[in-house]
Amino acid sequence: MPDSPAGPPTPPVALAGLLALEELGLRRIAGPADAELLWVHTSEMADPYPYLLGGELLLSAGVLLTDPDTYVARLVEAGAAALGFGVRPVHETVPPALVAACDRHGLPLVEVPPETPFTAIARAVWGLMAAARHRELRRVTRAQQALASAAARPDPIPAVLHQLAVRLSGRAAVLSADGEELHAAGRPPAPEVRAALSRLARVLAPAERPSPASATDTLGEAQLSAYSLGGGQGLALTLATDRREPGDHTIAGIAVVLLSLLAAPHQGADAANRSAALVRLLLGADPAAVAPLLGGGARWTVVHARRSDGGAPDPLSAGALGAALGSALVDADPEGDTARVLVPGGARVTPQPGWTLGASAPVPADALEAASTQAARALGRATATRTPLAVDAPLSGLAALLPPGPAAARAHELLAPLSAPLVETLRCWLSLHGSWDRTAVALSVHRNTVRQRIARCGVLLGADLDDMDVRTELWLALRQE
């Protein structure tokens, strides 16, 4: 048989649904009960094989039926889904030989009573298809709305995967190019299913030849699918479900588009300039010389971010964070617990649900290292105080009125006895109003360590750190550093 054409734009109809229509009076008398109908075709030819596409409910009154076994064998070979046989006026009953042949070849045989026109059956099938199509479109529309809402929620990638897993009643996961599961939702699959999904995802990203956009497989009862998320990152969406239903592929396609947008690095109009700046820095150019290429008024805010759930900031979620903050300059360190983002200085850093953020004040490109230290301090303070965002603000108010030269010299003299760890502990302790527990959280040390360090600071400085005047002077000194 020639290659089958593309399927119809409507979902198939179960034969059982057609038989359930009492007004037609149809009765299955041979063959299996399970069949799906794609079309309805009427033919009185002795051999309708050349005119069948496959999946038909073939309706016939048996006008030229002479050899039931050969006739049924040819229908099965052509891919017919079922045979509807009309009794009268040609045959008073369905020929027993035809019943036996359908049982033998596994073709469902339906008896059509004389009062039921073939056109009524065709009309009923098209009606069932239209209803099925309506249900599919409604299901897809609802899924699209749910997925779009999930993409706008905090931590959008897990939210989209959760909705996809719910809508398809299965497992949805984003895998890296090497098969590592970055995010997942739904019931955990069996180890062999997980391994099969990893293999399927790798099919989408071969090293030396063009790769397909999607791939499918089965493993026992499990239906497996993988979709490339594009962007050259080697990411893939994988699905494991118990069955495939009409509309599943469309729903998965919607999720692929959303996840691709969420995972893709944010590209502004100045992407080329930023790439050029990075190349020049790597080749040894002075940061101040390349600052104009970076845009944003040549000033940048450094943001340090930690996931609220304590998980590692994988590249996918960190990229989504960067996009939310309006920057493609993101560094996710899977080995650590902190992501770093460079945000154009003119942009306002806002809290991002699912993250704890610490931000520096806007600085020129040649002061990014110091700004990163500020952002780290701010993140520690945000973590300790359980706030979503802390900002290391620039000097303001009375502190800003101090002459920078003499103030900095006095600060250096005052803090000279302290080592760098002691200075940092003192700074954090003062910023948290002398709280031992919060300082311990911010610095990731034991509270007894904080007590010992602060006591050591008091001894080296020869000062009473419980005195507010002493604390104020030390705080002003630390702000000059």
C-alpha positions as CSV (number, residue, x, y, z in Angstrom):
1,M,0.0,0.0,0.0
2,P,1.4,3.5,-0.7
3,D,2.5,5.7,2.1
4,S,-0.5,7.0,4.1
5,P,-1.3,10.7,3.7
6,A,-1.3,13.0,6.7
7,G,-4.1,12.4,9.2
8,P,-7.3,14.4,9.2
9,P,-7.7,17.7,11.0
10,T,-10.2,16.0,13.4
11,P,-9.4,13.4,16.1
12,P,-10.5,9.8,15.5
13,V,-13.8,8.5,16.8
14,A,-14.1,5.3,18.8
15,L,-16.3,2.7,17.2
16,A,-17.9,2.2,20.6
17,G,-19.1,5.8,20.6
18,L,-20.9,5.2,17.3
19,L,-22.4,2.0,18.5
20,A,-23.7,3.8,21.6
21,L,-26.1,6.0,19.4
22,E,-29.3,4.1,19.9
23,E,-31.1,5.9,17.1
24,L,-28.9,4.2,14.6
25,G,-29.5,0.7,15.9
26,L,-26.0,-0.6,15.0
27,R,-24.8,-3.8,16.4
28,R,-21.2,-5.3,16.5
29,I,-21.5,-9.0,15.6
30,A,-17.8,-9.9,14.9
31,G,-14.3,-8.8,15.4
32,P,-12.7,-6.9,18.2
33,A,-14.6,-4.1,20.1
34,D,-11.7,-1.6,20.0
35,A,-11.4,0.5,16.8
36,E,-10.9,4.1,15.9
37,L,-12.6,5.6,12.9
38,L,-10.9,8.3,10.8
39,W,-13.4,8.4,7.8
40,V,-16.6,6.9,6.4
41,H,-16.6,5.4,3.0
42,T,-19.4,3.6,1.0
43,S,-18.5,1.1,-1.7
44,E,-20.1,-1.8,-3.5
45,M,-17.0,-2.8,-5.3
46,A,-15.8,-6.4,-5.1
47,D,-12.4,-5.1,-4.1
48,P,-12.4,-1.5,-2.7
49,Y,-8.7,-1.8,-1.7
50,P,-7.4,0.7,-4.2
51,Y,-9.7,3.4,-3.0
52,L,-9.1,3.1,0.8
53,L,-6.8,5.4,2.7
54,G,-6.9,3.5,6.0
55,G,-8.9,4.0,9.1
56,E,-12.3,3.9,7.3
57,L,-15.6,2.6,8.4
58,L,-16.5,0.9,5.1
59,L,-20.2,0.7,4.5
60,S,-21.5,-1.9,2.1
61,A,-24.7,-3.9,1.3
62,G,-22.6,-6.7,-0.2
63,V,-23.9,-6.3,-3.8
64,L,-20.8,-7.9,-5.3
65,L,-19.8,-10.0,-2.3
66,T,-18.7,-13.5,-3.6
67,D,-15.6,-14.4,-1.6
68,P,-16.0,-13.1,2.0
69,D,-12.6,-14.3,3.2
70,T,-10.7,-12.6,0.3
71,Y,-12.8,-9.5,0.7
72,V,-12.1,-9.1,4.4
73,A,-8.4,-9.9,4.0
74,R,-8.1,-7.1,1.4
75,L,-9.9,-4.6,3.7
76,V,-7.5,-5.5,6.5
77,E,-4.6,-5.1,4.2
78,A,-5.8,-1.7,3.2
79,G,-6.1,-0.6,6.8
80,A,-9.8,-0.3,7.1
81,A,-11.0,0.2,10.7
82,A,-14.3,-1.6,10.5
83,L,-16.9,-2.9,8.1
84,G,-20.6,-1.9,8.3
85,F,-22.9,-4.3,6.5
86,G,-26.4,-3.3,5.6
87,V,-29.0,-6.0,5.5
88,R,-31.7,-5.9,2.8
89,P,-32.5,-5.7,0.1
90,V,-29.5,-7.6,-1.1
91,H,-29.0,-9.9,1.9
92,E,-31.7,-10.8,4.5
93,T,-29.0,-11.3,7.1
94,V,-25.3,-10.8,7.4
95,P,-23.7,-13.8,5.6
96,P,-22.3,-16.3,8.2
97,A,-19.1,-16.6,6.1
98,L,-18.6,-12.9,6.4
99,V,-19.0,-13.0,10.2
100,A,-16.5,-15.9,10.3
101,A,-14.0,-14.1,8.1
102,C,-14.1,-10.9,10.2
103,D,-13.5,-12.9,13.4
104,R,-10.7,-14.7,11.7
105,H,-9.0,-11.5,10.4
106,G,-9.7,-9.3,13.4
107,L,-11.9,-6.8,11.6
108,P,-14.9,-5.3,13.5
109,L,-18.1,-6.1,11.7
110,V,-21.2,-4.0,12.4
111,E,-24.7,-4.9,11.4
112,V,-26.7,-2.0,9.9
113,P,-30.5,-2.4,10.2
114,P,-32.6,-1.8,7.0
115,E,-34.2,1.4,8.5
116,T,-30.8,3.1,9.0
117,P,-29.4,4.9,5.8
118,F,-25.7,4.8,5.3
119,T,-25.8,8.6,5.1
120,A,-27.2,8.8,8.6
121,I,-24.1,6.8,9.8
122,A,-21.8,9.1,8.0
123,R,-23.5,12.1,9.4
124,A,-23.3,10.6,12.9
125,V,-19.5,10.0,12.5
126,W,-18.9,13.5,11.4
127,G,-21.0,14.8,14.3
128,L,-18.9,12.7,16.8
129,M,-15.7,14.0,15.1
130,A,-16.9,17.6,15.4
131,A,-17.7,17.1,19.1
132,A,-14.4,15.5,19.7
133,R,-12.6,18.3,17.9
134,H,-14.5,20.9,20.1
135,R,-13.5,19.1,23.2
136,E,-9.9,19.0,22.0
137,L,-9.9,22.7,21.2
138,R,-11.4,23.5,24.5
139,R,-8.8,21.4,26.3
140,V,-6.0,23.0,24.4
141,T,-7.3,26.5,25.0
142,R,-7.6,25.9,28.7
143,A,-4.1,24.4,28.8
144,Q,-2.7,27.4,26.9
145,Q,-4.3,29.8,29.4
146,A,-2.9,27.8,32.3
147,L,0.6,27.6,30.8
148,A,0.6,31.3,30.0
149,S,-0.4,32.2,33.5
150,A,2.3,29.9,34.9
151,A,4.9,31.6,32.8
152,A,4.0,34.9,34.4
153,R,4.3,33.5,37.9
154,P,7.3,33.7,40.3
155,D,9.8,31.0,39.3
156,P,8.1,30.5,36.0
157,I,10.0,27.4,34.7
158,P,8.9,25.1,37.5
159,A,5.4,26.6,37.3
160,V,5.1,25.9,33.5
161,L,6.4,22.3,34.0
162,H,3.9,21.7,36.8
163,Q,1.0,22.8,34.7
164,L,2.2,20.7,31.7
165,A,2.5,17.6,33.9
166,V,-1.0,18.2,35.3
167,R,-2.5,18.8,31.8
168,L,-0.9,15.7,30.3
169,S,-1.1,13.6,33.4
170,G,2.5,12.6,33.3
171,R,6.1,13.7,34.0
172,A,7.6,16.9,32.5
173,A,11.3,17.8,32.8
174,V,13.9,20.0,31.3
175,L,17.1,18.2,30.6
176,S,20.6,19.6,29.8
177,A,22.6,18.5,26.8
178,D,24.3,15.8,28.9
179,G,21.0,14.4,30.2
180,E,21.0,16.1,33.6
181,E,17.5,16.9,35.0
182,L,17.4,20.6,35.7
183,H,13.7,21.0,36.6
184,A,10.9,18.5,36.7
185,A,7.3,18.1,37.7
186,G,4.9,15.2,38.0
187,R,5.3,11.7,39.4
188,P,8.9,10.5,39.2
189,P,9.4,7.9,36.4
190,A,11.0,4.5,36.8
191,P,14.8,4.5,36.4
192,E,14.5,2.8,33.0
193,V,12.1,5.5,31.8
194,R,14.4,8.2,33.1
195,A,17.3,6.7,31.2
196,A,15.2,6.4,28.0
197,L,14.2,10.1,28.3
198,S,17.9,11.1,28.6
199,R,18.7,9.1,25.5
200,L,15.8,10.6,23.6
201,A,16.9,14.1,24.6
202,R,20.4,13.5,23.4
203,V,19.0,12.6,19.9
204,L,18.0,16.3,19.6
205,A,21.5,17.6,20.1
206,P,24.0,15.4,18.1
207,A,27.4,16.9,17.6
208,E,28.1,16.5,13.9
209,R,24.7,16.6,12.0
210,P,21.5,18.6,12.0
211,S,19.2,17.5,14.8
212,P,15.4,17.1,14.8
213,A,13.1,19.5,16.7
214,S,11.4,16.6,18.5
215,A,11.5,12.8,19.0
216,T,9.2,10.2,20.4
217,D,9.5,6.6,21.7
218,T,7.7,4.1,23.8
219,L,8.9,1.9,26.7
220,G,6.3,-0.6,27.7
221,E,3.2,1.4,28.4
222,A,5.1,4.7,28.8
223,Q,4.8,7.2,25.9
224,L,8.0,9.3,25.7
225,S,8.6,12.6,23.9
226,A,11.4,15.1,23.7
227,Y,11.4,18.6,22.3
228,S,14.4,20.9,21.7
229,L,14.2,24.2,23.4
230,G,16.6,25.8,20.9
231,G,18.9,28.7,21.6
232,G,22.0,26.6,21.2
233,Q,22.0,25.6,24.9
234,G,21.2,21.9,24.2
235,L,18.2,22.0,26.5
236,A,15.3,19.7,25.9
237,L,11.7,19.3,27.3
238,T,10.9,15.6,28.0
239,L,7.5,14.1,28.6
240,A,6.5,10.7,29.9
241,T,2.8,9.8,29.9
242,D,0.7,6.7,30.1
243,R,-1.1,7.5,26.8
244,R,-1.2,10.0,24.0
245,E,-4.4,11.9,23.5
246,P,-5.5,14.3,20.7
247,G,-4.2,17.8,21.6
248,D,-1.2,16.5,23.6
249,H,1.3,17.5,20.9
250,T,-0.3,21.0,20.6
251,I,-0.2,21.5,24.4
252,A,3.5,20.4,24.5
253,G,4.2,22.8,21.6
254,I,2.8,25.7,23.6
255,A,5.0,24.8,26.6
256,V,8.1,24.5,24.3
257,V,7.5,28.1,23.1
258,L,7.2,29.4,26.6
259,L,10.1,27.5,28.0
260,S,12.3,28.5,25.0
261,L,11.5,32.2,25.7
262,L,12.1,31.7,29.4
263,A,15.4,29.8,28.9
264,A,16.7,32.0,26.1
265,P,19.2,34.7,27.1
266,H,17.8,38.2,27.1
267,Q,19.1,40.1,24.1
268,G,18.8,43.8,23.9
269,A,19.6,46.0,21.0
270,D,23.1,46.5,22.3
271,A,24.0,42.8,22.5
272,A,26.8,43.2,19.9
273,N,28.4,46.1,21.8
274,R,28.3,44.0,25.0
275,S,29.9,41.1,23.2
276,A,32.6,43.4,21.9
277,A,33.2,44.7,25.4
278,L,33.6,41.2,26.8
279,V,36.1,40.3,24.0
280,R,38.1,43.4,24.7
281,L,38.2,42.8,28.4
282,L,39.4,39.2,27.8
283,L,42.1,40.6,25.5
284,G,43.4,42.8,28.3
285,A,41.6,46.2,27.6
286,D,41.2,48.5,30.5
287,P,37.7,48.3,32.0
288,A,37.3,52.1,31.8
289,A,38.0,52.0,28.0
290,V,35.3,49.5,27.3
291,A,32.7,51.0,29.7
292,P,31.0,53.1,26.9
293,L,30.2,49.8,25.0
294,L,28.3,48.4,27.9
295,G,25.6,51.0,27.8
296,G,23.3,51.8,30.8
297,G,25.1,55.1,31.3
298,A,28.3,53.1,31.8
299,R,27.2,52.2,35.3
300,W,26.2,48.8,36.6
301,T,24.4,47.3,39.6
302,V,25.8,44.0,40.8
303,V,23.1,41.6,42.1
304,H,23.8,38.5,44.1
305,A,20.9,36.0,44.3
306,R,20.2,32.9,46.2
307,R,17.2,30.6,45.6
308,S,14.6,30.8,48.4
309,D,14.2,27.1,48.4
310,G,17.9,26.5,49.0
311,G,18.5,24.9,45.6
312,A,21.5,25.5,43.4
313,P,21.0,28.3,40.8
314,D,21.1,26.3,37.6
315,P,21.7,28.1,34.3
316,L,18.0,27.8,33.4
317,S,16.5,29.5,36.5
318,A,19.4,32.0,36.6
319,G,18.7,33.0,33.0
320,A,15.1,33.5,33.8
321,L,16.1,35.7,36.8
322,G,18.4,37.7,34.5
323,A,15.6,38.2,32.0
324,A,13.3,39.4,34.8
325,L,15.9,41.9,35.9
326,G,16.5,43.0,32.3
327,S,20.0,41.6,31.8
328,A,21.6,38.8,29.8
329,L,24.8,39.1,31.9
330,V,24.2,36.2,34.3
331,D,26.6,33.9,36.1
332,A,25.1,30.8,37.6
333,D,27.5,28.8,39.7
334,P,25.9,25.3,40.1
335,E,28.7,24.3,42.4
336,G,27.8,27.1,44.8
337,D,24.5,28.6,46.0
338,T,24.7,32.1,44.5
339,A,23.9,33.5,41.0
340,R,25.3,36.9,40.0
341,V,23.7,39.4,37.6
342,L,25.0,42.6,36.1
343,V,22.1,45.0,35.7
344,P,22.4,48.3,33.8
345,G,22.7,51.0,36.4
346,G,19.7,52.9,35.2
347,A,17.4,49.8,35.8
348,R,15.6,49.4,39.1
349,V,16.3,46.2,40.9
350,T,13.0,44.8,42.3
351,P,12.3,41.7,44.5
352,Q,11.9,38.5,42.5
353,P,9.7,35.9,44.1
354,G,11.5,32.7,44.7
355,W,14.8,34.5,45.2
356,T,16.7,36.4,47.9
357,L,18.6,39.3,46.4
358,G,21.4,41.6,47.4
359,A,22.3,44.5,45.2
360,S,25.1,47.0,45.1
361,A,24.8,50.7,44.4
362,P,25.3,51.6,40.7
363,V,29.0,51.8,39.9
364,P,31.2,52.4,36.8
365,A,32.6,49.3,35.0
366,D,36.0,49.7,36.7
367,A,34.5,49.4,40.2
368,L,32.6,46.1,39.6
369,E,34.8,44.1,41.9
370,A,34.0,46.3,44.9
371,A,30.4,46.4,43.9
372,S,30.3,42.6,43.9
373,T,31.6,42.6,47.5
374,Q,28.8,45.1,48.4
375,A,26.2,42.9,46.7
376,A,27.5,39.8,48.7
377,R,27.2,41.8,51.9
378,A,23.7,42.9,51.0
379,L,22.7,39.3,50.2
380,G,23.9,38.2,53.6
381,R,21.9,40.9,55.3
382,A,18.8,40.0,53.3
383,T,19.2,36.3,54.2
384,A,19.7,37.1,57.9
385,T,16.7,39.5,58.0
386,R,14.5,37.2,55.8
387,T,13.8,40.0,53.4
388,P,13.6,39.5,49.6
389,L,15.9,42.3,48.7
390,A,18.6,44.3,50.4
391,V,20.5,47.1,48.7
392,D,23.9,48.4,49.7
393,A,23.0,52.1,49.3
394,P,25.6,54.8,48.7
395,L,26.6,57.3,51.3
396,S,23.9,59.8,52.0
397,G,22.7,62.3,54.7
398,L,25.3,63.4,57.2
399,A,27.8,60.7,56.2
400,A,28.0,62.1,52.7
401,L,29.0,65.5,54.0
402,L,32.2,64.2,55.5
403,P,35.3,65.3,53.5
404,P,36.3,62.1,51.6
405,G,40.0,62.5,52.0
406,P,40.3,63.1,55.7
407,A,37.4,60.7,56.5
408,A,39.0,57.9,54.6
409,A,42.4,58.5,56.2
410,R,40.7,58.5,59.7
411,A,38.8,55.3,58.8
412,H,42.0,53.5,57.7
413,E,43.7,54.5,60.9
414,L,40.9,53.5,63.1
415,L,40.4,50.0,61.5
416,A,44.1,49.3,61.0
417,P,44.4,46.8,63.9
418,L,41.7,44.6,62.5
419,S,42.2,41.8,60.0
420,A,39.9,41.5,56.9
421,P,37.6,38.8,58.5
422,L,37.3,40.9,61.7
423,V,36.4,44.0,59.6
424,E,33.8,42.1,57.7
425,T,32.3,40.6,60.9
426,L,32.2,44.0,62.6
427,R,30.5,45.6,59.5
428,C,27.9,42.8,59.4
429,W,27.3,42.9,63.2
430,L,26.8,46.6,63.2
431,S,24.5,46.6,60.2
432,L,22.3,44.1,61.9
433,H,22.1,46.1,65.1
434,G,24.4,43.8,67.1
435,S,22.3,40.6,66.6
436,W,24.5,37.6,67.1
437,D,22.1,35.2,65.4
438,R,21.4,37.3,62.3
439,T,25.1,38.0,61.9
440,A,25.9,34.3,62.1
441,V,23.3,33.6,59.4
442,A,24.6,36.4,57.2
443,L,28.2,35.2,57.5
444,S,27.4,31.5,57.5
445,V,29.3,30.9,60.7
446,H,28.3,29.8,64.2
447,R,27.0,32.5,66.6
448,N,29.9,31.7,69.0
449,T,32.3,32.5,66.3
450,V,30.6,35.9,65.9
451,R,30.9,36.5,69.6
452,Q,34.6,35.6,69.6
453,R,35.3,37.9,66.7
454,I,33.4,40.9,68.1
455,A,35.2,40.4,71.4
456,R,38.5,40.3,69.6
457,C,37.6,43.5,67.8
458,G,36.9,45.3,71.1
459,V,40.2,44.2,72.5
460,L,42.2,45.3,69.4
461,L,40.4,48.6,69.1
462,G,40.6,49.2,72.8
463,A,36.9,50.3,72.7
464,D,33.7,49.5,74.4
465,L,31.5,48.2,71.5
466,D,28.4,48.6,73.7
467,D,28.9,52.3,73.6
468,M,26.6,53.9,70.9
469,D,29.2,56.7,70.2
470,V,31.8,54.0,69.5
471,R,29.5,52.1,67.3
472,T,28.5,55.2,65.4
473,E,32.2,56.2,64.7
474,L,33.1,52.6,63.7
475,W,30.1,52.5,61.4
476,L,31.0,55.7,59.7
477,A,34.6,54.4,59.3
478,L,33.4,51.2,57.8
479,R,31.2,53.1,55.3
480,Q,34.3,55.0,54.1
481,E,36.1,51.7,53.3
